[in-house]
Structures are given as C-alpha cells and as structure tokens.
Amino acid sequence: MRCLSPKPAPERASVLLVALALSVILGMTLAGYLSWVRTQNVLVAESQAWNAALAHAEAGIEEGLAQINVSFGTNYLPSAQTNWSGASASGFYVQRTDVFKDKGGYRASIIPDTPGPTIISTGYAVVPLVGRRIVRTVEVRTKPDAAFGYAIAVLQNVTMGGNYVMIDSYDSRDPLHSTSMGTYDPNTRKAGGDVISTDGFVSVGGANIYGHVRTAPWGGISVQQSNGRVGDLEVNWPNRSGIEDGWYANDLNLDFNDVGEPFKAPTASFPAPDANTNYVLGAYDYLITTNFQLLNGATLSASNGTARLWVQGDFRCRQGSAIMIAPGARLEVYTGTLLGPPVSAEINNVNTTGYAENFGIYGLPSTTTMSWSGNNTFNGTIYAPQAIMALKGSGFTSTNDFQGSCVTRALTLQGHFNFHFDESLVKTGPSKGYTVTSWREL
C-alpha cells in the first residue's frame, strides 16, 4: 500500500499568498467601485441641489412679483410694510422663508428703484450626503405695466351687436395730431384699435375693427356679417371684409388685478352744489358712502390737481349732466367696495375737450355693471375687471364717440358707435402694476 505525503511548506505558502493577493485586489476593486459610486451620488446630489437652489431663488422672485402687484396700481409700499419684514436702513423690504423639505429656502428683497422696483432673491439648498450648502442669487428688474394698452380688454366676451360699430386709434400726444386738447382727429387715425379677451370670445358681427384681435388659446373670434372686418386701414387693405392675415392670434396670456381701496380716509368733505347745481372738486380725496347721481343739468368738475372721489354705492351720471375736467386737472372716480353688495355705474357726457388720461373711472370688485348711452362723448378710461359693460349707441344719424380705453369683465357694443383708442395712454396713462424687464443670475 502506497501512502501520499503532504505538500511541501513552500507550496502551501505560495497558495496562501496568491489567495491573499486576490483578496487585496478584490477589496481594492470593491473599494474603488464604492468610492466611484459615492462620487457619482455626490455629483448627482450636488446637481440636484444646484437646480433646487435656483428654483428656491425663483420662488422668492415670484413672491416679490406677487407683492409689488398685490393690487391695481403701483403703490405696493403699504402692503410691503405690512406683509414683509419692513424697510431696512437702506430702504430694502426683506422676506425670508425656511420651510422647504430639503432644508433649503430663500431670502428675497424688494428694492425701491426707478422705473420699477428691483427684486433680489438668494436661494439655497443643502447637498444631502456631505451637508454642503449651494447658494444662487437672481436679480429681476421691473417697469410699470400700462393699464390701458388696448382699445378694449375684457376677461370674458366682447359682443358687437350693430352694423355701425367702428374701432380705431389715434395718438393725442403725437406732434402731427392737429386737434387741440387731445380729442380724436380722423385725419390722423391709426389701425391700433386692438381688442383682446383673456378668457372668452370676440363676436365682431358687422363691426369694423381697425386693429388686432387676440384671445387665449381656448378663445376665438367670429365675423357674423358680410361687412364685418378686422385688419388694417382701408388705404392698406381696401374694400375687404373678414379677418386680414396676421391680425388675429390666440396666444394671449394676461391678467388684470382688481382695484383696491383708493385711500383709507378722505382729506376733504364732499362739497355742496353751487347755485347752478355744479359740484367742484379740488385736489383732495372725497368719500360718499351712499349712492350718488348727477341729475339733468348738473355738473361734476375737477378744478385743479388730482381729485379722487370714492362712491361706495351706485354712481349715476344722468342724461343731460356732465363731468368736466379743467386744464391741468385730473379726476379719478372709484365705485363700489371690496366685499359689499353689488353696485352699478352709469356714465354720460364726460371730459369732452380734454385728454383721456385726465379722467378715469375705476370699479372695485363689488361694481358688477356699467353702462354708457346717449348722443354724447366720453373721453377717458374705464377699469372695472368685475363689471359687465354696455356701450349703447343711438340712431344711424348720430355718432357716439368713446375716446380712450376700456377694461371690464365683458362688453357689449350696440347701435351707431365709434370707439377711438388713445395710444398715448400706453406712455402717459396709469399703470396696473409692474412687469419684468430683465432677469439675470448674480
């Protein structure tokens, strides 16, 4: 019988060394792979934090834009003083939040500036695996956004129910404009009578719109009669009807803020009428908590500076009465309240010889209906986003002229009616808030 002898010691040692070397190599490979995986995870986490920091900064920008556009107009300072942390020594208004789930947040500042406030927002996010903080800062500059950039702007529908409705434009501040005091001159008319609807339809009927029409993507336009048209002036698009190519688009995305309270308290008592039933207003704030109406022959006038009249009930300017603006004066009439019962406004003969920018009627949210009718002239602006407006023309031989701009919830035009948009309102008229002019990362 033959017996096997054990392997020599050197051979056993070499096997052990090979196994040990393989273990070291596998361990180093595994450690390298795990390190590579960790590095990849850190890079991914840093990339996510980098993007999150920018998103947080933009959240601060959005809050700042909402603050400066909290209501109609450009006076955001009272709201900023109330809702943000207040002004610092340098005039900044600062808001800070740390409520995001990724332990990130932002610090946004509103800086009063010209032509509009500047918003600076610093967003930050934490890289989960290493705890490092990523910081990104964005600066946005703004400018005033014209309240009256169109002839007619509505939230819902525009309905033109007559065969003699005409809409065009002019520029009362144009040096070539030959008519004094800014009234319409047919010799310098333009095709800027634009009509827009943010959430509805525009029914042209048989009207002649010398301007563009725009609606939202879900809106639309219809020309129901053979003589209806939307397009350029006759000299450039003669003897045509329907819609000229390029003069209608359904790409509108626009908001209109509600009108807030014009002031907290009046600065003067509303005057009693004089012997000729004229109410003369100076450069003060006036408050009427009930209904107000001008009867036949009565006049409401602004004598100097800017007069603001807030009528919290119905406002009536009856046939035969008038609202007059003296040269160099301005009148703003506010109707309704923020949460009160519905009220209405009836307008008649207004500012027949002045610039449209010198008279404005502003409907607070409770103003739900407005109307203007008769054989007369309206030279001014209307801003009432919650009101349904009716413009009622008269017979075939009489022409009603609306000179200025109109913003309402819905609008109906009837009868023989001419609507002239004053393009100078874009430059000299009031602003409804602020719009972004530049965005950059600092």
C-alpha positions as CSV (number, residue, x, y, z in Angstrom):
1,M,0.0,0.0,0.0
2,R,1.4,3.4,-1.1
3,C,1.0,6.5,1.2
4,L,0.8,10.1,-0.1
5,S,3.0,12.6,1.6
6,P,1.7,16.2,2.4
7,K,2.7,19.1,0.1
8,P,5.9,20.8,1.0
9,A,5.6,24.0,3.1
10,P,6.7,26.4,0.3
11,E,3.9,25.2,-2.0
12,R,1.3,25.8,0.7
13,A,2.7,29.3,1.4
14,S,2.5,30.3,-2.2
15,V,-1.2,29.3,-2.4
16,L,-1.9,31.4,0.7
17,L,0.0,34.4,-0.8
18,V,-2.0,34.1,-4.1
19,A,-5.3,34.0,-2.2
20,L,-4.3,36.9,-0.1
21,A,-3.2,38.9,-3.1
22,L,-6.5,38.2,-4.8
23,S,-8.4,39.3,-1.7
24,V,-6.5,42.5,-1.6
25,I,-7.1,43.1,-5.3
26,L,-10.8,42.4,-5.0
27,G,-11.0,44.5,-1.9
28,M,-9.3,47.4,-3.6
29,T,-11.6,47.0,-6.7
30,L,-14.7,46.9,-4.5
31,A,-13.5,50.0,-2.5
32,G,-12.7,51.8,-5.7
33,Y,-16.1,50.9,-7.1
34,L,-17.9,52.0,-3.9
35,S,-15.8,55.3,-3.9
36,W,-16.8,55.8,-7.6
37,V,-20.5,55.1,-6.7
38,R,-20.3,57.6,-3.8
39,T,-18.7,60.2,-6.0
40,Q,-21.4,59.8,-8.6
41,N,-24.1,60.0,-5.9
42,V,-22.5,63.2,-4.5
43,L,-22.3,64.7,-8.0
44,V,-25.9,63.9,-8.6
45,A,-26.9,65.3,-5.2
46,E,-24.9,68.4,-5.9
47,S,-26.5,68.8,-9.3
48,Q,-30.0,68.4,-7.7
49,A,-29.1,70.9,-5.0
50,W,-27.7,73.3,-7.7
51,N,-31.1,73.2,-9.5
52,A,-33.1,73.3,-6.3
53,A,-31.2,76.5,-5.2
54,L,-32.2,78.2,-8.4
55,A,-35.8,77.0,-8.0
56,H,-35.8,78.4,-4.5
57,A,-34.4,81.7,-5.7
58,E,-37.1,81.9,-8.3
59,A,-39.7,81.2,-5.7
60,G,-38.5,84.3,-3.9
61,I,-38.8,86.2,-7.1
62,E,-42.3,85.0,-7.6
63,E,-43.3,86.1,-4.1
64,G,-41.7,89.5,-4.7
65,L,-43.6,90.0,-8.0
66,A,-46.8,89.0,-6.3
67,Q,-46.1,91.6,-3.6
68,I,-45.4,94.5,-5.9
69,N,-48.5,93.5,-7.9
70,V,-50.8,92.9,-5.0
71,S,-53.5,95.1,-6.4
72,F,-54.2,97.5,-9.2
73,G,-51.6,100.3,-9.4
74,T,-48.0,100.8,-8.4
75,N,-48.3,101.7,-4.7
76,Y,-47.0,98.5,-3.2
77,L,-45.3,100.1,-0.2
78,P,-48.1,99.9,2.3
79,S,-48.6,96.2,1.6
80,A,-44.8,95.5,1.7
81,Q,-44.6,97.3,5.1
82,T,-47.4,95.1,6.4
83,N,-46.7,91.7,4.9
84,W,-42.9,91.7,4.7
85,S,-40.3,92.4,7.4
86,G,-40.3,96.1,6.8
87,A,-37.8,98.5,5.4
88,S,-34.1,98.3,6.4
89,A,-31.9,101.4,6.7
90,S,-31.1,101.1,3.0
91,G,-34.8,101.0,2.0
92,F,-35.0,97.3,1.3
93,Y,-38.1,95.2,2.1
94,V,-37.0,91.7,3.1
95,Q,-38.8,88.4,3.3
96,R,-37.2,85.1,4.4
97,T,-38.5,81.6,4.4
98,D,-37.0,78.3,5.6
99,V,-39.9,75.9,5.1
100,F,-38.8,73.6,2.2
101,K,-38.4,69.9,2.8
102,D,-34.8,69.8,1.5
103,K,-33.7,72.2,4.3
104,G,-33.4,74.9,1.7
105,G,-35.1,78.2,1.3
106,Y,-34.6,81.7,0.0
107,R,-34.1,85.3,1.1
108,A,-35.9,87.8,-1.1
109,S,-35.6,91.6,-1.1
110,I,-37.6,94.3,-2.8
111,I,-35.5,97.4,-3.5
112,P,-37.4,100.6,-4.5
113,D,-36.0,101.7,-7.7
114,T,-36.7,103.6,-11.0
115,P,-38.6,102.9,-13.2
116,G,-39.8,100.0,-11.1
117,P,-38.6,98.1,-8.0
118,T,-35.8,95.6,-8.2
119,I,-36.2,92.1,-6.7
120,I,-33.1,90.2,-5.5
121,S,-33.6,86.6,-4.3
122,T,-30.9,84.3,-2.9
123,G,-31.9,80.6,-2.9
124,Y,-30.0,77.9,-1.1
125,A,-30.1,74.1,-0.8
126,V,-28.1,71.5,1.2
127,V,-26.3,68.6,-0.5
128,P,-27.7,65.6,1.4
129,L,-24.6,63.4,1.6
130,V,-22.0,66.0,2.5
131,G,-24.1,68.8,4.1
132,R,-22.6,71.4,1.8
133,R,-24.7,74.5,1.1
134,I,-25.4,75.6,-2.5
135,V,-26.3,79.3,-3.0
136,R,-27.6,81.0,-6.1
137,T,-28.8,84.6,-6.4
138,V,-31.1,86.1,-9.0
139,E,-31.9,89.7,-9.8
140,V,-35.1,90.9,-11.6
141,R,-35.7,94.4,-12.7
142,T,-39.2,95.8,-13.5
143,K,-41.0,98.7,-15.1
144,P,-44.6,100.0,-14.8
145,D,-47.1,98.0,-16.9
146,A,-49.6,100.2,-18.7
147,A,-53.2,99.7,-17.5
148,F,-54.5,100.7,-20.9
149,G,-52.6,99.1,-23.7
150,Y,-55.6,98.2,-25.8
151,A,-58.8,99.8,-27.0
152,I,-61.0,97.1,-25.4
153,A,-59.8,94.5,-23.0
154,V,-62.2,92.0,-21.3
155,L,-61.9,88.9,-19.2
156,Q,-64.8,87.1,-20.9
157,N,-66.7,88.0,-24.1
158,V,-66.9,91.0,-26.4
159,T,-70.2,91.3,-28.4
160,M,-70.7,93.9,-31.1
161,G,-74.4,94.0,-32.0
162,G,-74.7,96.7,-34.5
163,N,-73.8,97.4,-38.2
164,Y,-72.3,100.8,-37.4
165,V,-69.7,100.0,-34.8
166,M,-66.2,101.2,-35.7
167,I,-63.0,100.8,-33.6
168,D,-59.7,102.5,-34.5
169,S,-56.9,104.5,-32.7
170,Y,-55.1,107.8,-32.6
171,D,-52.3,109.4,-30.5
172,S,-53.3,112.5,-28.7
173,R,-49.7,113.3,-27.9
174,D,-48.4,112.9,-31.5
175,P,-47.0,116.3,-32.7
176,L,-48.7,115.7,-36.0
177,H,-52.1,115.4,-34.3
178,S,-53.9,118.5,-35.4
179,T,-56.8,118.6,-32.9
180,S,-56.2,120.6,-29.7
181,M,-56.6,119.1,-26.2
182,G,-56.2,115.6,-27.3
183,T,-59.6,114.9,-28.9
184,Y,-59.9,112.5,-31.8
185,D,-58.9,113.7,-35.3
186,P,-60.0,111.4,-38.2
187,N,-57.2,112.7,-40.4
188,T,-54.5,111.1,-38.1
189,R,-56.4,107.9,-37.3
190,K,-54.4,104.6,-37.0
191,A,-55.1,100.9,-37.0
192,G,-54.3,100.4,-33.4
193,G,-57.8,99.7,-32.1
194,D,-56.9,96.4,-30.6
195,V,-59.5,94.2,-28.9
196,I,-58.5,91.4,-26.5
197,S,-60.2,88.7,-24.4
198,T,-58.3,86.8,-21.8
199,D,-60.8,84.0,-21.3
200,G,-63.6,84.4,-23.9
201,F,-64.7,85.1,-27.5
202,V,-64.9,88.2,-29.7
203,S,-68.0,88.4,-31.8
204,V,-67.4,91.1,-34.4
205,G,-70.8,91.0,-36.1
206,G,-70.8,93.7,-38.7
207,A,-68.3,96.0,-36.9
208,N,-65.2,97.4,-38.5
209,I,-62.2,96.9,-36.3
210,Y,-59.1,98.7,-37.5
211,G,-56.7,96.8,-35.3
212,H,-55.7,93.4,-34.0
213,V,-57.8,90.9,-32.1
214,R,-56.2,88.5,-29.6
215,T,-57.7,85.8,-27.4
216,A,-56.5,82.9,-25.2
217,P,-55.8,79.6,-26.9
218,W,-59.2,78.3,-25.9
219,G,-60.9,81.5,-27.0
220,G,-62.0,82.5,-30.5
221,I,-63.3,85.1,-33.0
222,S,-66.3,85.2,-35.3
223,V,-67.4,87.7,-38.0
224,Q,-71.1,87.0,-38.5
225,Q,-71.9,89.6,-41.1
226,S,-70.5,90.2,-44.6
227,N,-69.5,93.7,-43.9
228,G,-67.6,92.9,-40.7
229,R,-63.8,93.3,-40.8
230,V,-60.7,93.0,-38.7
231,G,-57.5,94.4,-40.2
232,D,-55.6,97.5,-41.4
233,L,-57.0,100.8,-42.5
234,E,-58.8,101.0,-45.9
235,V,-55.8,102.6,-47.6
236,N,-53.8,99.5,-46.9
237,W,-56.5,96.8,-47.0
238,P,-59.2,98.3,-49.2
239,N,-62.7,97.0,-49.9
240,R,-62.2,93.9,-47.8
241,S,-64.2,92.1,-45.1
242,G,-63.4,89.2,-42.8
243,I,-60.1,88.9,-41.0
244,E,-56.9,90.1,-42.6
245,D,-54.0,87.6,-42.4
246,G,-51.9,88.2,-39.3
247,W,-54.4,90.4,-37.5
248,Y,-55.8,87.7,-35.2
249,A,-53.9,85.5,-32.8
250,N,-55.0,83.1,-30.0
251,D,-51.8,83.3,-27.9
252,L,-52.9,85.8,-25.2
253,N,-51.8,85.3,-21.6
254,L,-52.6,88.3,-19.5
255,D,-54.0,89.2,-16.0
256,F,-55.9,92.2,-14.7
257,N,-55.7,92.9,-11.0
258,D,-58.7,94.0,-9.1
259,V,-58.9,97.6,-7.9
260,G,-58.2,98.1,-4.2
261,E,-59.4,100.8,-1.8
262,P,-58.1,104.2,-3.2
263,F,-57.4,105.7,0.3
264,K,-58.1,105.0,4.0
265,A,-59.8,108.2,4.9
266,P,-61.0,111.3,2.9
267,T,-59.0,114.5,3.1
268,A,-62.0,116.8,2.5
269,S,-65.7,116.8,2.7
270,F,-67.7,116.4,-0.5
271,P,-68.9,119.9,-1.4
272,A,-72.5,121.0,-1.7
273,P,-73.6,122.1,-5.2
274,D,-73.5,125.7,-6.1
275,A,-76.4,127.8,-7.4
276,N,-76.1,126.1,-10.8
277,T,-76.0,122.6,-9.4
278,N,-72.3,122.2,-10.0
279,Y,-70.1,120.1,-7.8
280,V,-66.5,121.5,-7.9
281,L,-63.7,119.2,-6.6
282,G,-60.2,120.3,-5.7
283,A,-57.0,118.2,-5.3
284,Y,-58.4,116.1,-2.4
285,D,-59.8,112.7,-1.6
286,Y,-63.6,112.6,-1.2
287,L,-65.8,109.8,0.1
288,I,-69.5,109.2,-0.4
289,T,-70.8,106.1,1.4
290,T,-74.2,106.1,-0.3
291,N,-75.5,106.3,-3.8
292,F,-74.7,109.5,-5.9
293,Q,-76.3,110.8,-9.0
294,L,-76.0,113.9,-11.2
295,L,-79.4,115.0,-12.5
296,N,-80.2,116.7,-15.7
297,G,-78.1,120.0,-15.9
298,A,-75.8,119.1,-13.1
299,T,-72.0,119.1,-13.4
300,L,-69.2,117.3,-11.6
301,S,-65.9,119.0,-12.2
302,A,-62.2,118.9,-11.2
303,S,-60.7,122.3,-10.9
304,N,-57.0,121.7,-10.2
305,G,-54.6,118.9,-9.3
306,T,-55.8,115.3,-8.9
307,A,-59.2,114.8,-7.3
308,R,-60.3,111.4,-6.1
309,L,-63.9,110.6,-5.5
310,W,-64.9,107.3,-3.9
311,V,-68.6,106.5,-4.3
312,Q,-69.3,103.3,-2.4
313,G,-72.9,103.0,-3.7
314,D,-74.3,103.4,-7.2
315,F,-72.9,106.2,-9.3
316,R,-75.3,107.9,-11.8
317,C,-74.4,110.5,-14.4
318,R,-77.8,111.0,-16.0
319,Q,-78.6,112.2,-19.5
320,G,-78.1,116.0,-19.7
321,S,-75.5,116.0,-16.9
322,A,-71.7,116.2,-17.4
323,I,-68.3,115.5,-15.9
324,M,-65.8,118.2,-16.8
325,I,-62.1,118.4,-16.3
326,A,-60.3,121.8,-16.2
327,P,-57.0,122.1,-18.0
328,G,-54.2,120.8,-15.7
329,A,-56.7,118.9,-13.5
330,R,-57.4,115.2,-13.2
331,L,-60.4,113.3,-11.8
332,E,-60.5,109.7,-10.6
333,V,-63.9,108.2,-9.7
334,Y,-63.9,104.9,-7.7
335,T,-67.2,103.0,-7.3
336,G,-68.2,100.1,-5.1
337,T,-66.3,98.3,-2.3
338,L,-64.1,95.2,-1.9
339,L,-66.8,92.9,-0.3
340,G,-70.0,94.9,-0.3
341,P,-73.3,94.3,-2.2
342,P,-73.3,94.8,-6.0
343,V,-73.4,98.3,-7.3
344,S,-73.6,99.8,-10.8
345,A,-72.3,102.9,-12.6
346,E,-74.0,104.9,-15.3
347,I,-71.9,107.3,-17.3
348,N,-72.9,110.1,-19.7
349,N,-71.2,113.2,-21.1
350,V,-67.5,113.1,-19.9
351,N,-64.4,115.3,-20.4
352,T,-65.4,116.3,-23.9
353,T,-62.4,118.6,-24.6
354,G,-59.5,117.0,-22.5
355,Y,-57.0,114.2,-22.7
356,A,-58.3,110.7,-22.0
357,E,-55.6,110.3,-19.3
358,N,-57.2,113.0,-17.2
359,F,-60.4,111.1,-16.3
360,G,-60.7,107.6,-15.1
361,I,-63.5,105.5,-13.5
362,Y,-62.3,102.5,-11.5
363,G,-64.7,99.8,-10.3
364,L,-63.9,98.0,-7.1
365,P,-64.9,94.2,-7.1
366,S,-68.5,95.0,-6.0
367,T,-69.1,97.1,-9.2
368,T,-70.7,94.5,-11.4
369,T,-72.5,96.5,-14.1
370,M,-71.7,99.7,-16.0
371,S,-73.3,101.5,-18.9
372,W,-72.8,104.5,-21.1
373,S,-75.5,105.7,-23.5
374,G,-76.9,108.7,-25.4
375,N,-75.6,111.0,-28.1
376,N,-72.5,112.4,-26.4
377,T,-68.8,111.9,-26.0
378,F,-66.8,110.0,-23.4
379,N,-63.1,111.0,-23.2
380,G,-61.4,108.9,-20.6
381,T,-60.7,105.5,-19.3
382,I,-62.7,102.7,-17.6
383,Y,-61.1,100.0,-15.5
384,A,-63.5,97.6,-13.8
385,P,-62.5,93.9,-14.2
386,Q,-65.6,92.6,-12.4
387,A,-68.2,94.7,-14.3
388,I,-70.3,93.8,-17.3
389,M,-70.2,96.9,-19.5
390,A,-72.8,98.1,-22.1
391,L,-72.0,100.8,-24.6
392,K,-75.2,101.9,-26.2
393,G,-75.1,104.0,-29.3
394,S,-78.0,105.9,-30.7
395,G,-79.6,106.0,-34.2
396,F,-78.0,105.9,-37.6
397,T,-77.6,109.6,-38.0
398,S,-76.0,110.2,-34.5
399,T,-72.5,109.1,-33.7
400,N,-71.3,108.2,-30.2
401,D,-67.6,108.6,-29.6
402,F,-65.7,106.8,-26.9
403,Q,-62.1,108.2,-26.8
404,G,-59.7,106.4,-24.5
405,S,-59.7,102.7,-23.3
406,C,-61.9,100.3,-21.5
407,V,-61.1,97.2,-19.3
408,T,-64.1,95.2,-18.0
409,R,-65.3,91.7,-17.4
410,A,-67.5,91.6,-20.5
411,L,-68.6,94.2,-23.0
412,T,-71.5,94.8,-25.4
413,L,-71.5,97.5,-28.1
414,Q,-74.8,98.4,-29.7
415,G,-76.1,100.9,-32.2
416,H,-74.1,103.6,-34.1
417,F,-70.9,103.7,-32.1
418,N,-67.3,104.9,-32.7
419,F,-64.5,103.7,-30.3
420,H,-61.2,105.5,-30.6
421,F,-58.2,104.2,-28.6
422,D,-55.8,106.9,-27.5
423,E,-52.4,105.3,-27.9
424,S,-50.8,107.9,-25.7
425,L,-52.3,106.1,-22.7
426,V,-49.6,103.4,-23.0
427,K,-47.0,106.1,-22.2
428,T,-48.8,108.7,-20.1
429,G,-51.7,106.8,-18.6
430,P,-51.8,105.0,-15.3
431,S,-50.1,101.6,-14.6
432,K,-51.8,98.5,-13.3
433,G,-48.6,97.1,-11.8
434,Y,-45.1,96.1,-12.8
435,T,-43.8,93.8,-15.5
436,V,-40.3,92.1,-15.7
437,T,-37.7,93.8,-18.0
438,S,-34.6,91.7,-17.2
439,W,-33.6,88.5,-15.3
440,R,-30.0,87.6,-14.5
441,E,-28.1,85.4,-12.1
442,L,-25.6,87.3,-10.0
